[in-house]
């Protein structure tokens, strides 16, 4: 029998590999956010869809513009631009002028990610960088909360969406306050079922607590995100606000209100868990998560803003290199 | 019940759970590979100094005859696996691809290939020092992968008292089943070997560590342990890299060997089960280390098998015995899929550390496209030595060798758990290996 050798690769081991890839993780995140996105569109009407699309467009266009020509196609499909745009869109008020949402997307990807050196290099969560920019630049538009449009209002949109660039938007829709605003400025609580189901004013993607929780659990089960971070954020926020609630029940919100109001669930599962901007080791993740929970409660209750999730995460992002430095794994056999 | 109680037992931290792929060969009884025409015996197939040839080209040799002696204390002997004639001593292919000094033997096709060796000494009359010098003459090396000549491990420093003897039957590399088959088919020899070592060392306890995916081995050994002997079988949770000696010790005894110390310093000696069987065989028949168990498996192999192969058999002949490589084969590894060496030429021979010949197709060899590290920390959670592989890889890429030293690169055993777990497709362990071999100032094996 004549035996001919095949052409053999000489590729070093290991040849086995687990299946999960970074791109698949991003697709899972997008998938987990779909129900929340649809709920936001249902609750706040067609406007919400337009705001989300504008912010995704801004993010993806920036990614495309600043990518080397030969990498453009790959960057567009890797999903990180779309994900950043979607996360930003979900944290915007539904009546925001579209040009602002677009600008937010540009800043998220441009200042939040690309300027640092692209995927994996940024210090701060890109979507929250965009949101912080918008809040600082357009404080009025970013804190005008429209009443929900669900039902007959679905196909109506807020005229303020179409304000011309650099013009002040004109609000004629009925505006209202978010549960956190009511709590802060009027000491008025919101019923838990409304918070869980999303029948409140707020950002497009932050109101339906149940769907946020479901998507988050999906991600934890798929091991796309580190379970320690949402667990740490939610537990510590509940405990810190529980302590205050125990001290004075009439003055401070109860822990369940803390968990289900504002952007805490959205942030705990989808933003704080961004691996790039959170610590590397499990021990670091716990410190990071507890820090966020503590800061959220402090800002909400003692700060000037009704909501503190965004600043809490950005502050802990800034602390991440420091946390990493002090939580490097201990080498085996070394005390 | 067995499985349940083990779940709550201690194991080493971190590690990974790759698919095992052992079903192809786990139940196949061992076969003996027939003799072939040509044997290549590299002089340096163990840790330490190369062996020195004791034969010349043209000389007749018998199966079992010593053909090379130890070149130093950390070195061992080499024996002819076949009766025949020394054809040449010269540069021959080594599995990793480079050429190395080797003895080539042409088999006598009409010889009976009967083993004709001197009677071994009675182990009961030996002191530990005698045992060490006897072992250096047998050519037996540690078969778990490192190929440390076995006598080196037993030449203990003064004052060291061994409490625990551990037989390592973890066989945590996927695909490989040769240790498994040894434990199933030759439990008596393994227990005999443990008795010899246990007695010589004056050990207090002997433990056979076996992963739970080998229930038949656990059962057959457990039944045969002689009553009154302080031996026991310890079932272990299946986890890679359990076969690493420090991980095995952590799992079995919950002892973390301090950095810089050896197991013997803490009164522990560990050998692979196949090594112990080879020692028992020597004291039984006087057979030096000339045949080894090889698992031939993987998706590119027509007829997977567990084989007893004479050392020096060219890989090509082993593959031919197993029906040849399938046309879609892309790569052949010697050893396991996690730590094995890619074979550059099928002329390379089976050496003392060749636990497996595995053939892979495009499905395993395809590398995912490398994307940037997103700091997900999966490599950190996989590394059994608690290193930060992502950092090591970054420093290796940047060739910052002083910093990589500070990051404890020396502790890395190159188990590959980091590369396995990286979702960004970064070849972490390969980068680390490259940096290490560059720091050693010479080209590495693979």
HADDOCK unambig.tbl for C-alpha pairs under 7 A between the chains (distance, minus, plus):
assign (segid A and resid 8 and name CA) (segid B and resid 330 and name CA) 5.39 0.50 0.50
assign (segid A and resid 8 and name CA) (segid B and resid 331 and name CA) 5.05 0.50 0.50
assign (segid A and resid 8 and name CA) (segid B and resid 344 and name CA) 6.91 0.50 0.50
assign (segid A and resid 9 and name CA) (segid B and resid 330 and name CA) 5.96 0.50 0.50
assign (segid A and resid 9 and name CA) (segid B and resid 331 and name CA) 5.03 0.50 0.50
assign (segid A and resid 10 and name CA) (segid B and resid 331 and name CA) 6.74 0.50 0.50
assign (segid A and resid 10 and name CA) (segid B and resid 342 and name CA) 5.25 0.50 0.50
assign (segid A and resid 10 and name CA) (segid B and resid 343 and name CA) 6.54 0.50 0.50
assign (segid A and resid 10 and name CA) (segid B and resid 344 and name CA) 5.88 0.50 0.50
assign (segid A and resid 11 and name CA) (segid B and resid 342 and name CA) 6.24 0.50 0.50
assign (segid A and resid 12 and name CA) (segid B and resid 341 and name CA) 6.58 0.50 0.50
assign (segid A and resid 12 and name CA) (segid B and resid 342 and name CA) 6.02 0.50 0.50
assign (segid A and resid 12 and name CA) (segid B and resid 446 and name CA) 6.09 0.50 0.50
assign (segid A and resid 13 and name CA) (segid B and resid 337 and name CA) 6.24 0.50 0.50
assign (segid A and resid 13 and name CA) (segid B and resid 338 and name CA) 5.53 0.50 0.50
assign (segid A and resid 13 and name CA) (segid B and resid 339 and name CA) 5.58 0.50 0.50
assign (segid A and resid 13 and name CA) (segid B and resid 340 and name CA) 5.94 0.50 0.50
assign (segid A and resid 13 and name CA) (segid B and resid 341 and name CA) 6.70 0.50 0.50
assign (segid A and resid 14 and name CA) (segid B and resid 337 and name CA) 5.57 0.50 0.50
assign (segid A and resid 14 and name CA) (segid B and resid 338 and name CA) 3.98 0.50 0.50
assign (segid A and resid 14 and name CA) (segid B and resid 339 and name CA) 5.87 0.50 0.50
assign (segid A and resid 14 and name CA) (segid B and resid 416 and name CA) 5.85 0.50 0.50
assign (segid A and resid 15 and name CA) (segid B and resid 337 and name CA) 5.61 0.50 0.50
assign (segid A and resid 15 and name CA) (segid B and resid 338 and name CA) 6.28 0.50 0.50
assign (segid A and resid 15 and name CA) (segid B and resid 364 and name CA) 5.78 0.50 0.50
assign (segid A and resid 15 and name CA) (segid B and resid 365 and name CA) 6.07 0.50 0.50
assign (segid A and resid 16 and name CA) (segid B and resid 337 and name CA) 6.56 0.50 0.50
assign (segid A and resid 16 and name CA) (segid B and resid 338 and name CA) 6.66 0.50 0.50
assign (segid A and resid 16 and name CA) (segid B and resid 364 and name CA) 6.40 0.50 0.50
assign (segid A and resid 16 and name CA) (segid B and resid 420 and name CA) 6.14 0.50 0.50
assign (segid A and resid 17 and name CA) (segid B and resid 420 and name CA) 4.41 0.50 0.50
assign (segid A and resid 17 and name CA) (segid B and resid 421 and name CA) 6.60 0.50 0.50
assign (segid A and resid 18 and name CA) (segid B and resid 420 and name CA) 5.90 0.50 0.50
assign (segid A and resid 18 and name CA) (segid B and resid 421 and name CA) 5.85 0.50 0.50
assign (segid A and resid 20 and name CA) (segid B and resid 423 and name CA) 5.54 0.50 0.50
assign (segid A and resid 21 and name CA) (segid B and resid 423 and name CA) 4.04 0.50 0.50
assign (segid A and resid 21 and name CA) (segid B and resid 424 and name CA) 5.88 0.50 0.50
assign (segid A and resid 22 and name CA) (segid B and resid 423 and name CA) 5.10 0.50 0.50
assign (segid A and resid 22 and name CA) (segid B and resid 424 and name CA) 5.33 0.50 0.50
assign (segid A and resid 119 and name CA) (segid B and resid 372 and name CA) 6.53 0.50 0.50
assign (segid A and resid 120 and name CA) (segid B and resid 372 and name CA) 6.11 0.50 0.50
assign (segid A and resid 120 and name CA) (segid B and resid 373 and name CA) 5.80 0.50 0.50
assign (segid A and resid 120 and name CA) (segid B and resid 374 and name CA) 4.48 0.50 0.50
assign (segid A and resid 120 and name CA) (segid B and resid 375 and name CA) 6.93 0.50 0.50
assign (segid A and resid 275 and name CA) (segid B and resid 374 and name CA) 6.10 0.50 0.50
assign (segid A and resid 275 and name CA) (segid B and resid 375 and name CA) 5.60 0.50 0.50
assign (segid A and resid 275 and name CA) (segid B and resid 376 and name CA) 4.84 0.50 0.50
assign (segid A and resid 276 and name CA) (segid B and resid 374 and name CA) 5.00 0.50 0.50
assign (segid A and resid 276 and name CA) (segid B and resid 375 and name CA) 5.25 0.50 0.50
assign (segid A and resid 276 and name CA) (segid B and resid 376 and name CA) 6.88 0.50 0.50
assign (segid A and resid 280 and name CA) (segid B and resid 375 and name CA) 6.13 0.50 0.50
assign (segid A and resid 280 and name CA) (segid B and resid 376 and name CA) 6.48 0.50 0.50
assign (segid A and resid 280 and name CA) (segid B and resid 377 and name CA) 4.92 0.50 0.50
assign (segid A and resid 281 and name CA) (segid B and resid 377 and name CA) 6.21 0.50 0.50
assign (segid A and resid 281 and name CA) (segid B and resid 380 and name CA) 6.84 0.50 0.50
assign (segid A and resid 329 and name CA) (segid B and resid 386 and name CA) 5.52 0.50 0.50
assign (segid A and resid 329 and name CA) (segid B and resid 387 and name CA) 6.15 0.50 0.50
assign (segid A and resid 329 and name CA) (segid B and resid 388 and name CA) 6.80 0.50 0.50
assign (segid A and resid 330 and name CA) (segid B and resid 386 and name CA) 5.89 0.50 0.50
assign (segid A and resid 331 and name CA) (segid B and resid 385 and name CA) 5.96 0.50 0.50
assign (segid A and resid 331 and name CA) (segid B and resid 386 and name CA) 4.85 0.50 0.50
assign (segid A and resid 331 and name CA) (segid B and resid 387 and name CA) 5.74 0.50 0.50
assign (segid A and resid 332 and name CA) (segid B and resid 259 and name CA) 6.98 0.50 0.50
assign (segid A and resid 332 and name CA) (segid B and resid 385 and name CA) 4.72 0.50 0.50
assign (segid A and resid 332 and name CA) (segid B and resid 386 and name CA) 5.56 0.50 0.50
assign (segid A and resid 333 and name CA) (segid B and resid 256 and name CA) 5.51 0.50 0.50
assign (segid A and resid 333 and name CA) (segid B and resid 257 and name CA) 5.46 0.50 0.50
assign (segid A and resid 333 and name CA) (segid B and resid 258 and name CA) 3.89 0.50 0.50
assign (segid A and resid 333 and name CA) (segid B and resid 259 and name CA) 4.61 0.50 0.50
assign (segid A and resid 334 and name CA) (segid B and resid 258 and name CA) 5.90 0.50 0.50
assign (segid A and resid 334 and name CA) (segid B and resid 259 and name CA) 5.72 0.50 0.50
